[in-house]
Amino acid sequence: MVEQANFRQILDSLITAVIVLEDDLSIAHINASAEMLLSVSGEQLVGKPIQECFFETDGTPMSLSEALRENRNFTKRKARWSLHSHQEITVDYSVTPSPEMGKIILEVQPLDRLLRISREEALLSSQETSRNLIRSMAHEIKNPLGGIRGAAQLLSRELQDEDLDEYTRIIIDETDRLRNLVDRMLGPRTLPKNEETNIHEVLEHVAAVIKAEIGGAVKLRRDYDPSIPEVLGDKEMLIQATLNIVRNAVQALMENSNQEKPPEVKLSTRVQRRYTIGRAHFPLVARIGIEDNGPGIPPEIIEDIFFPMITGRAEGTGLGLAISQNLIGQHNGLIECESEPGRTEFAIYLPLGNHYA
């Protein structure tokens, strides 16, 4: 008994999640790390089938029995486990049978956080590449536009026929429009003027602008956490970034004539602890959720919606989300999106800083 107690104490001190099974695949022991990962109580599960701990649809219990019978180790990558709480997690796990003891040992490594970090790194890297490409293209476009505009102005002064002024005005107006479009693609040229900002004031300002634009055509619902500390950031930039996303959601709802439920946008705020954006770890971040019950974003463009000129709306320019991601990126934050028919949510993550930890 003393040896068994020492054995369990050693397992509980490990940061790796470990599950020990009997030869009938009932649970003999779950260490503390596994309890945290699976959101279960080890004492309550001892003696119960492994399916009480998690469920995987690929025949895992049979594989475990075969591993014990054949005394064979194996490792499975990126397995999806459904927990008793209905949450799904992605894990790597290794199986080590011990026939002489009649036990099977599972070592489990959670992957969701690593996969998210990898996805965010790829997103940030591709967006930086895209911004560099756009900057190069923008300069190549703006130079000849300046020449065309100057030539049109000179031509306008030389023309004797006033009726022809309309054509030169069109040239000047269109070159100005293209130059403004390029400037929007480039994003803001100034660095954020950081100051302590109440994120709820930002959201309420956005809500007031949207209400003035559309009246009561779309319901705006709030779900705020009043305990969120102030964010260090540029209030105007945060308003613009958030307004672009909310305006997109509202416009998508109003364009969807087949909307079954009353169109609604929900604004929410939450605090998340120990959050990683790219490779940077923050003890505390603010999460701003913008959720609508519209038709959703087409699956074929969901991975590219933060790139310029990508849009799922007939009247969209494809610049709003790219600008928002750029503005939030200047605050060391990130915007993520999840979408399915009937629900789309954009989540803005903003670091709150070590002094709030």
C-alpha positions as CSV (number, residue, x, y, z in Angstrom):
1,M,0.0,0.0,0.0
2,V,2.9,2.3,0.8
3,E,4.5,1.7,-2.6
4,Q,1.1,2.3,-4.3
5,A,0.7,5.6,-2.4
6,N,4.2,6.6,-3.4
7,F,3.5,5.6,-7.0
8,R,0.3,7.8,-7.1
9,Q,2.1,10.7,-5.5
10,I,4.8,10.6,-8.2
11,L,2.1,10.5,-10.9
12,D,0.3,13.4,-9.4
13,S,3.4,15.5,-9.4
14,L,3.8,15.2,-13.2
15,I,2.7,18.0,-15.5
16,T,1.9,15.3,-18.1
17,A,-1.7,14.0,-18.0
18,V,-1.5,10.3,-17.1
19,I,-4.4,7.8,-17.0
20,V,-3.8,4.3,-15.6
21,L,-6.2,1.5,-16.6
22,E,-6.9,-2.0,-15.4
23,D,-6.8,-4.9,-17.9
24,D,-10.6,-4.6,-18.3
25,L,-10.2,-0.9,-19.3
26,S,-11.6,0.4,-16.1
27,I,-9.9,3.4,-14.5
28,A,-7.3,2.6,-11.8
29,H,-6.0,6.2,-11.4
30,I,-6.0,9.6,-13.0
31,N,-3.3,12.1,-12.0
32,A,-4.0,15.7,-11.2
33,S,-2.9,16.9,-14.6
34,A,-5.4,14.5,-16.3
35,E,-8.1,15.7,-13.9
36,M,-7.6,19.3,-15.0
37,L,-7.4,18.4,-18.7
38,L,-10.5,16.2,-18.7
39,S,-12.4,18.3,-16.1
40,V,-13.2,15.2,-14.0
41,S,-12.7,14.0,-10.4
42,G,-10.3,11.0,-10.3
43,E,-11.8,9.6,-7.1
44,Q,-15.3,9.4,-8.6
45,L,-14.1,7.6,-11.7
46,V,-11.9,4.9,-10.1
47,G,-13.3,1.5,-11.2
48,K,-15.5,2.9,-13.9
49,P,-15.1,2.2,-17.7
50,I,-12.8,4.5,-19.6
51,Q,-15.9,5.8,-21.6
52,E,-16.8,7.6,-18.4
53,C,-13.7,9.7,-18.8
54,F,-13.8,10.4,-22.5
55,F,-15.2,9.0,-25.7
56,E,-13.5,8.6,-29.1
57,T,-15.3,7.3,-32.1
58,D,-12.4,5.5,-33.6
59,G,-12.5,2.3,-31.5
60,T,-9.9,3.4,-28.9
61,P,-11.0,0.8,-26.2
62,M,-10.4,-2.0,-28.7
63,S,-7.0,-0.6,-29.5
64,L,-6.1,-0.5,-25.9
65,S,-7.2,-4.1,-25.3
66,E,-5.1,-5.2,-28.3
67,A,-2.1,-3.3,-27.0
68,L,-2.3,-5.0,-23.6
69,R,-2.9,-8.4,-25.1
70,E,0.0,-8.0,-27.6
71,N,2.2,-6.1,-25.2
72,R,2.5,-3.4,-27.9
73,N,3.1,0.3,-27.4
74,F,1.5,2.8,-29.8
75,T,1.0,6.6,-30.1
76,K,-1.9,8.4,-31.8
77,R,-1.6,11.9,-33.1
78,K,-4.4,14.6,-33.1
79,A,-7.1,12.4,-31.7
80,R,-10.4,14.1,-30.9
81,W,-11.8,13.3,-27.5
82,S,-15.4,14.2,-26.5
83,L,-15.6,14.8,-22.7
84,H,-18.4,14.2,-20.3
85,S,-18.9,18.0,-20.3
86,H,-19.6,17.8,-24.1
87,Q,-16.4,19.7,-24.7
88,E,-14.1,18.4,-27.4
89,I,-10.3,18.5,-27.2
90,T,-7.5,17.5,-29.5
91,V,-4.7,15.4,-28.0
92,D,-1.7,13.3,-28.7
93,Y,-1.6,10.2,-26.5
94,S,0.8,7.3,-26.0
95,V,-0.2,3.9,-24.7
96,T,2.2,1.7,-22.7
97,P,0.9,-1.7,-21.6
98,S,2.2,-3.6,-18.6
99,P,0.9,-7.2,-18.9
100,E,2.7,-8.3,-15.7
101,M,0.9,-5.7,-13.7
102,G,-2.3,-6.0,-15.7
103,K,-2.3,-2.2,-16.3
104,I,-2.3,0.2,-19.3
105,I,-0.8,3.6,-19.0
106,L,-2.0,6.5,-21.2
107,E,0.2,9.6,-21.4
108,V,-1.8,12.5,-22.9
109,Q,-0.6,15.8,-24.4
110,P,-3.3,18.4,-25.1
111,L,-2.9,20.1,-28.6
112,D,-5.6,22.6,-28.8
113,R,-3.5,25.5,-27.4
114,L,-0.5,24.5,-29.6
115,L,-2.7,24.2,-32.7
116,R,-4.3,27.6,-32.0
117,I,-0.8,29.2,-31.6
118,S,0.3,27.6,-34.8
119,R,-2.8,28.8,-36.6
120,E,-2.4,32.3,-35.2
121,E,1.3,32.4,-36.2
122,A,0.4,31.3,-39.8
123,L,-2.3,34.0,-39.9
124,L,0.0,36.8,-38.6
125,S,2.8,35.7,-40.9
126,S,0.5,35.6,-44.0
127,Q,-1.0,39.0,-43.1
128,E,2.4,40.6,-42.8
129,T,3.4,39.2,-46.2
130,S,0.1,40.5,-47.6
131,R,0.7,44.0,-46.1
132,N,4.2,44.1,-47.6
133,L,2.9,43.1,-51.0
134,I,0.1,45.7,-50.8
135,R,2.6,48.5,-49.7
136,S,4.7,47.7,-52.8
137,M,1.8,47.6,-55.1
138,A,0.3,50.8,-53.6
139,H,3.4,52.8,-54.3
140,E,3.5,51.5,-57.9
141,I,-0.1,52.5,-58.4
142,K,-0.1,55.9,-56.7
143,N,2.9,57.2,-58.7
144,P,1.1,57.0,-62.2
145,L,-2.2,58.1,-60.6
146,G,-0.4,61.4,-59.6
147,G,0.8,61.8,-63.1
148,I,-2.6,61.2,-64.6
149,R,-4.3,63.6,-62.2
150,G,-1.7,66.3,-63.0
151,A,-2.1,65.9,-66.7
152,A,-5.9,66.1,-66.5
153,Q,-5.6,69.4,-64.5
154,L,-3.3,70.8,-67.1
155,L,-5.5,69.6,-69.9
156,S,-8.5,71.2,-68.2
157,R,-6.8,74.6,-68.2
158,E,-5.9,74.4,-71.9
159,L,-9.3,73.3,-73.2
160,Q,-11.4,76.0,-74.8
161,D,-14.6,74.1,-74.8
162,E,-16.3,74.1,-71.4
163,D,-18.3,71.0,-72.3
164,L,-15.1,69.0,-72.3
165,D,-14.4,70.0,-68.7
166,E,-16.8,67.2,-67.6
167,Y,-14.4,64.6,-69.0
168,T,-11.4,66.0,-67.2
169,R,-13.4,66.2,-64.0
170,I,-14.2,62.5,-64.4
171,I,-10.6,61.7,-64.8
172,I,-9.6,63.7,-61.7
173,D,-12.5,62.3,-59.6
174,E,-11.7,58.7,-60.5
175,T,-8.0,59.1,-59.9
176,D,-8.8,60.6,-56.5
177,R,-11.1,57.7,-55.8
178,L,-8.5,55.2,-56.7
179,R,-5.9,57.0,-54.6
180,N,-8.3,57.0,-51.6
181,L,-8.8,53.2,-52.1
182,V,-5.1,52.6,-52.1
183,D,-4.7,54.7,-48.9
184,R,-7.4,52.6,-47.2
185,M,-5.6,49.4,-48.3
186,L,-2.4,50.7,-46.7
187,G,-4.2,51.4,-43.4
188,P,-3.3,54.1,-40.9
189,R,0.0,55.9,-41.2
190,T,0.2,56.9,-37.5
191,L,1.2,54.9,-34.5
192,P,-1.5,54.3,-31.8
193,K,-1.8,57.1,-29.2
194,N,-2.1,54.7,-26.3
195,E,-4.0,55.8,-23.2
196,E,-6.2,54.0,-20.6
197,T,-9.4,53.2,-22.5
198,N,-12.7,51.8,-21.2
199,I,-13.6,49.1,-23.8
200,H,-17.3,49.5,-23.0
201,E,-17.1,53.1,-23.9
202,V,-15.7,52.0,-27.3
203,L,-18.5,49.5,-27.8
204,E,-21.2,51.9,-26.7
205,H,-19.9,54.5,-29.2
206,V,-20.0,51.9,-31.9
207,A,-23.5,50.9,-30.9
208,A,-24.6,54.6,-31.1
209,V,-23.2,55.0,-34.6
210,I,-24.9,51.8,-35.8
211,K,-28.2,52.8,-34.3
212,A,-28.0,56.2,-36.0
213,E,-27.3,54.4,-39.3
214,I,-30.0,51.8,-39.2
215,G,-32.4,52.7,-36.4
216,G,-34.1,49.6,-35.1
217,A,-33.7,47.4,-38.1
218,V,-31.2,45.1,-36.2
219,K,-31.4,44.5,-32.5
220,L,-28.2,45.2,-30.6
221,R,-27.8,43.1,-27.4
222,R,-25.1,43.6,-24.7
223,D,-23.4,41.0,-22.5
224,Y,-20.7,43.0,-20.7
225,D,-18.4,42.0,-17.9
226,P,-18.1,45.2,-15.8
227,S,-15.0,44.0,-14.0
228,I,-12.7,44.3,-17.1
229,P,-9.9,46.8,-16.4
230,E,-9.2,49.5,-18.9
231,V,-7.3,48.7,-22.0
232,L,-4.1,50.5,-23.0
233,G,-4.8,51.6,-26.5
234,D,-5.8,54.2,-29.1
235,K,-9.5,54.8,-28.6
236,E,-10.2,56.1,-32.1
237,M,-8.4,53.1,-33.6
238,L,-10.3,50.7,-31.4
239,I,-13.6,52.3,-32.4
240,Q,-12.7,52.1,-36.1
241,A,-11.7,48.4,-35.8
242,T,-14.8,47.4,-33.9
243,L,-17.1,49.6,-36.1
244,N,-15.9,47.9,-39.2
245,I,-16.8,44.4,-37.8
246,V,-20.2,45.4,-36.4
247,R,-21.1,47.3,-39.6
248,N,-20.2,44.2,-41.6
249,A,-22.4,42.0,-39.4
250,V,-25.3,44.5,-39.6
251,Q,-25.1,44.8,-43.4
252,A,-24.9,41.0,-43.8
253,L,-28.1,40.7,-41.7
254,M,-29.9,43.4,-43.7
255,E,-28.9,41.9,-47.1
256,N,-30.2,38.4,-46.0
257,S,-33.9,38.5,-47.0
258,N,-34.4,34.9,-45.9
259,Q,-33.6,35.6,-42.3
260,E,-35.9,33.3,-40.2
261,K,-35.1,34.9,-36.8
262,P,-35.2,38.6,-36.0
263,P,-31.7,40.0,-36.9
264,E,-29.5,40.5,-33.9
265,V,-26.0,41.4,-33.1
266,K,-24.6,40.6,-29.6
267,L,-21.7,42.6,-28.1
268,S,-19.9,40.8,-25.3
269,T,-16.8,41.3,-23.1
270,R,-14.9,38.8,-21.0
271,V,-11.5,38.5,-19.3
272,Q,-9.3,35.5,-20.1
273,R,-6.2,34.6,-18.1
274,R,-2.9,33.2,-19.4
275,Y,-3.6,33.7,-23.1
276,T,-1.1,33.4,-25.9
277,I,-1.2,35.5,-29.1
278,G,1.3,34.2,-31.6
279,R,4.3,33.5,-29.5
280,A,3.6,36.2,-26.9
281,H,2.1,35.2,-23.6
282,F,-0.1,37.5,-21.7
283,P,-1.3,36.9,-18.1
284,L,-4.6,38.7,-18.9
285,V,-6.4,39.7,-22.1
286,A,-9.8,41.3,-22.8
287,R,-12.0,39.4,-25.2
288,I,-14.6,41.4,-27.2
289,G,-17.2,39.2,-28.9
290,I,-19.3,40.4,-31.9
291,E,-21.8,37.8,-32.7
292,D,-24.6,37.8,-35.3
293,N,-27.3,35.3,-36.2
294,G,-27.0,35.9,-40.0
295,P,-26.3,33.5,-42.9
296,G,-22.7,32.9,-42.0
297,I,-19.5,33.3,-44.0
298,P,-19.0,31.0,-47.0
299,P,-16.6,28.2,-46.1
300,E,-14.4,28.8,-49.1
301,I,-13.4,32.3,-48.0
302,I,-13.4,31.9,-44.2
303,E,-9.6,31.4,-44.0
304,D,-9.0,34.5,-46.2
305,I,-11.5,37.1,-44.9
306,F,-8.8,39.2,-43.2
307,F,-7.0,39.8,-46.5
308,P,-7.8,42.9,-48.6
309,M,-10.5,42.6,-51.3
310,I,-11.9,39.3,-49.9
311,T,-15.6,39.6,-49.1
312,G,-18.7,37.4,-48.9
313,R,-21.1,40.3,-49.5
314,A,-22.3,41.5,-52.8
315,E,-21.8,45.2,-51.8
316,G,-18.7,44.6,-49.8
317,T,-15.3,46.2,-50.6
318,G,-13.2,43.6,-48.8
319,L,-11.2,46.2,-46.9
320,G,-13.0,46.6,-43.5
321,L,-11.8,43.4,-41.9
322,A,-8.2,43.8,-43.2
323,I,-8.1,47.3,-41.7
324,S,-9.5,46.1,-38.4
325,Q,-7.0,43.3,-38.1
326,N,-4.2,45.8,-38.9
327,L,-5.5,48.2,-36.2
328,I,-5.8,45.5,-33.6
329,G,-2.4,44.1,-34.6
330,Q,-0.9,47.5,-33.7
331,H,-2.2,46.9,-30.2
332,N,-0.5,43.5,-30.0
333,G,-3.9,41.9,-30.3
334,L,-5.6,39.6,-32.7
335,I,-9.1,39.0,-34.3
336,E,-10.4,35.5,-34.8
337,C,-13.6,34.4,-36.5
338,E,-15.9,31.3,-36.2
339,S,-18.8,31.0,-38.6
340,E,-21.6,28.6,-39.4
341,P,-25.1,29.2,-40.8
342,G,-27.1,31.1,-38.2
343,R,-24.1,32.2,-36.1
344,T,-20.9,34.2,-36.9
345,E,-18.7,35.5,-34.1
346,F,-15.6,37.7,-34.4
347,A,-13.5,37.7,-31.2
348,I,-11.1,40.6,-30.6
349,Y,-8.3,39.8,-28.1
350,L,-6.4,42.8,-26.5
351,P,-3.7,42.4,-23.9
352,L,-4.4,44.0,-20.6
353,G,-0.8,44.1,-19.5
354,N,1.3,42.6,-16.6
355,H,0.2,45.3,-14.2
356,Y,-3.3,43.8,-14.3
357,A,-2.3,40.2,-13.5
